[in-house]
Structure formats: C-alpha cells, structure tokens
Amino acid sequence: MFDESGPIFVQLADQIERRVLDGTYPEDEQVASTNEFAAFHRINPATAGKAVNLLVDRGILYKRRGVGMFVAPGARERLSEQRRAAFAAEYVRPLIREAAALGIDLPTLVTLIEQERS
Amino acid sequence: MSIAIEITDLHRRYGSTTALDGVSFAVEENTVCGLLGRNGAGKTTLMAHIAGQERPSGGAVRVFGHDPVDDATVLSQTSFIRDDQRYPDDFRLSHLLSIAPAFHRRWDAGLAASLVSDFRLPTKLAIKKMSRGQASAVAIVVGLASRAPLTIFDEPYLGLDATARQVFYDRLLEDYAEHPRTILLSTHLIDEMEPLLERVVVLDRGRVRLDCDVDEARASAFAVAGTTRAVQAFVADRRTLSTHVIGGLMTATVDGPADDRVREDADHAGVELSSVSLQQVVAAVGSDSDSHAGAGAALTAAVAADPEGARS
C-alpha cells in the first residue's frame, strides 16, 4: 500500500486526496478517524495523524470539535485544479519523452491516443 | 509531552568488551520507538538496562524519572520479555496467565485470551516444550495484555509465521490506539515493521548513530544509480554511506537530504536519484567494516541487510 517514494504520511494524504477527487469522500461528509485510518492501513496512529493534519493545512479537511474530520467544501474543485496544473508535467511530458525514445512521431502518438479513447 | 525513557552517556563494559559506549537519547511517553542496528550493536544490553536488569558502568538511565534498578514503582510499570526468557520446567501458559495479573496492574485477561486464540497457542503444553514461534507468541501475549506503561519487545517475531506476525502488528496497533503507552521494540524486519514506528534509534557498536522520526531517517539519505564513471563523479565531493558496483554500473547511498541542488547535479551528471527505505538507511549505517565507526569515511561495503539475522 505504501512504497519508498516518500514519507508514509504524505503517501496517505495523497491517497485520501484521490478519494476526495473521485467522490468516494463527498464534501461535508465525515471521513474515517485517525485511529481508523491507522488500523486500516496498519500504520502508527501518529503517522495517520500527520496525514490528517497535512490535509487540514491544505484546506482539504476540517475538524468539527467532538465529532471528527470532514471534507471541506470546495475541496474537490481545488484538488482538480491542482491536478490539472500538474497534468502536463506528470503525464504528458513523460509520454512525449518515451514516444521520442521509441521513434513514435507526433501524428502517430495522436492517433494512438484517439484509438485508446474509443 | 513528558519523557518516558531518558538515557545519558550510558556506558557498559563487560571485562574488556565495551557493549555500550556513551549512549544518550530520550523517548517521549506514548510513542512506538524502534531500536535498530546490527547483531552485537548493543540493543539487548540497552533494553536490559532500561528494564532495570543491569547496572550501568557509567552514565544514567531514567524511566518515568527514576533509576529503574530495584525501583518497585518503575518495575511494576515495565514489561520486558527477553527473547531468551526462561520458565520453570513444567510451567504452562495457563499458569503464566493466572499469575500475570499479580505483576501487571493493568493486565487485561480478555485481551490475553483473545491473543492466545489468535496465535492458536496450547495452554496445557509446558512453555519449555513450545516451538520458537510459540514461545515468541507467549511473549507477545504477556507484553500486550500487560498494558504496561513501558513495554519492551526484544525481536518479538522470532520464529513467527507470516500470519502470526500480521496478527501481532494488527493487535499491537489496535490496542495501542485505544490504550496509548510507550513501546520500545528491537527488530531486524525493518521494512515490515517500519509502519508501526514513530521514532527510531539506530545503534552501531554501542553508540547511537541515528535518533529521529522515521520520516526524518528516510530523508536523511538518498540513493543514486548510473554508470560507474557518472556515479563516481557525482559522489566525489559527497559523503557516501555505502556503494555497490557491478559490471560498469554503480549505486551509492549518499548521506544528506536530496535537495534541489542534488537534483540539479544529478540531472547534469546523468545519474538517477531515488529515495531510500528505512532498511537501506540502517543497513548503510552498519555497513562499514573498519574499526572507526564511519566518521566521515567513504565506505565501500555493499548494502546487505539480513532480515532474518540471529538475535543480537
């Protein structure tokens, strides 16, 4: 569930963000508690707490005192904006680099993308 | 937060052998701290001192603010199962479970019973006749069910199968979340147990080599790979913890964080950067074979972790 790419709490925060983005965690709905995240992912509760705090700092989650953590209104839109901004660097650039290494020219690449879509 | 364990300049010598050579660190209350390092690094000796079973040659150990040696208050709050724990000849698990509450004020019989069932432990077999894995499971049952404010596990997984280890990790996290306490555990199964830990202390040759959060430990080094020539050029003015060369290719574990400058240099040198696991960091710390514990020296031993290593 976690790899060597970075701190576990950052990876957990990214996973929770993806679930907010795909609507698994709707806005203004409660998410799992720190201890539930810890038990589910088999990690130290302090590590799960760090992930939740990171998301509070990013404005993705907010705390209702005595109740728990909730998805912030507008979180989904904000996350899609961020991901759209990073899309070129994270997906398009590596795609073009790999295509160039394989000698696939631009028209062929476009055709491939269109084929995959249909 | 208050401090559960505080160790100051602890020395321990056995004749001409120095087991602990100026160890200092502190563990905050209600954390899970991993004690890591190679066999013979001093982990078990250090745990025995924290449990009040050994007297220091020099320096001080404080547990909940007191010297644990002969201190009934501290000892009643400590649970330490050695990996070579001995029991009377015909002593059965059922005997152990019935006397344990006398030693541990917070003993939870229900938790003990459910752990015994999860580990499928025979209650009527003499503990002495149990397999290595079963004896480990007994130690885990006592360690967890005691709910001691300070619980020490010395390589608690020896001989346990994969299912039993998963049971241990799950039950530890579950019970720790509900009943926070200070847990100190030594392990060689670093990849497997890293997610349980919040802090790590890495010992090598009786000295503390790393004492920080798990995240900081991981970020304290990075790996670089490429052609031998390119990697050598890249690491020329950097401190390497370990290197590995095979057929014109080289990888090196480099001390320090992978900051922007490192990324730029790596791009420039045509070498590939990657982050390292906690296990790689610990293996690199213990990889120097000369007698000077890596004080700025470039090391050339291959990173070789030994996950099933014998007890220290």
Contacts between the chains, C-beta under 8 A, distances in Angstrom:
chain1	res1	chain2	res2	distance
A	2	B	195	6.9
A	4	B	218	8.0
A	4	B	274	7.3
A	4	B	275	5.4
A	4	B	276	6.8
A	4	B	277	4.8
A	5	B	275	6.2
A	6	B	218	8.0
A	6	B	275	6.3
A	7	B	214	7.9
A	7	B	215	4.0
A	7	B	218	6.6
A	7	B	219	7.3
A	8	B	194	7.8
A	8	B	195	6.2
A	8	B	214	7.6
A	8	B	215	7.5
A	9	B	215	6.9
A	35	B	177	4.2
A	35	B	178	7.8
A	38	B	173	6.1
A	38	B	177	6.0
A	39	B	170	7.6
A	39	B	173	6.0
A	39	B	174	5.9
A	39	B	177	6.7
A	41	B	195	7.5
A	42	B	169	6.0
A	42	B	170	6.6
A	42	B	173	6.4
A	42	B	195	5.8
A	42	B	196	7.8
A	43	B	173	7.5
A	43	B	195	4.3
A	43	B	196	7.4
A	44	B	32	5.7
A	44	B	173	7.2
A	44	B	195	6.6
A	44	B	196	5.7
A	44	B	197	6.2
A	44	B	198	4.9
A	45	B	173	7.3
A	45	B	176	7.1
A	45	B	177	5.0
A	46	B	31	7.0
A	46	B	198	4.6
A	47	B	195	7.1
A	47	B	198	6.8
A	47	B	214	7.7
